[in-house]
């Protein structure tokens, strides 16, 4: 049994019924052992990337070009690995950055100009939510994952992992020292600039 929920029209969460019903998330290993679903999804013409969570908490990324995974440690350092070539096309084999971990800020810098801006942090944060699906798929540019003729008719896309959906302009009349920022950082920054208290526990960080 499976249920799908669209997140924007460029991303969809798939919920799979496991041995414990709908209560627990099925891992990458369980899904791979039970079926060819992940391989079938990544080969579909409309699917760009398929993302699942491993039994050890690692995040698995699959495209038509191959498979990679990353893990975030207790210090919020990202460890990324793949066999052969990087299926995301971000790193070349032998890249010195692959021999060590990198921070969330470095991750944004490394991935910003790629086809998957901020992919590591975004997927890490999504899977931290109990509401995240067992499998997350992001559409290729130009594809819509909603049903046909859905009302209201959308003539643009959002929610996907590709640059057209992820890279957005930010205009601000106050100097911001960082060149690359995340949209979640805007809320705490605006609160600080207005002299309001910034609540603890937010995903975003104040930029000023």
Secondary structure by P-SEA (a helix, b strand, c coil): cbbbbbccccbbbbbbbccccccccccaaaaaaacaaaaaaaacccccbbbbbccccbbbbbccccccccccccccbbbbbbcccccccccccccccccccccaaaaaaacccccccaaaaaaaaaaaccccccbbbbbcccccccccccccccccccccccccccbbbbbbccccccccccccaaaaaaaaaacccccccccccccc
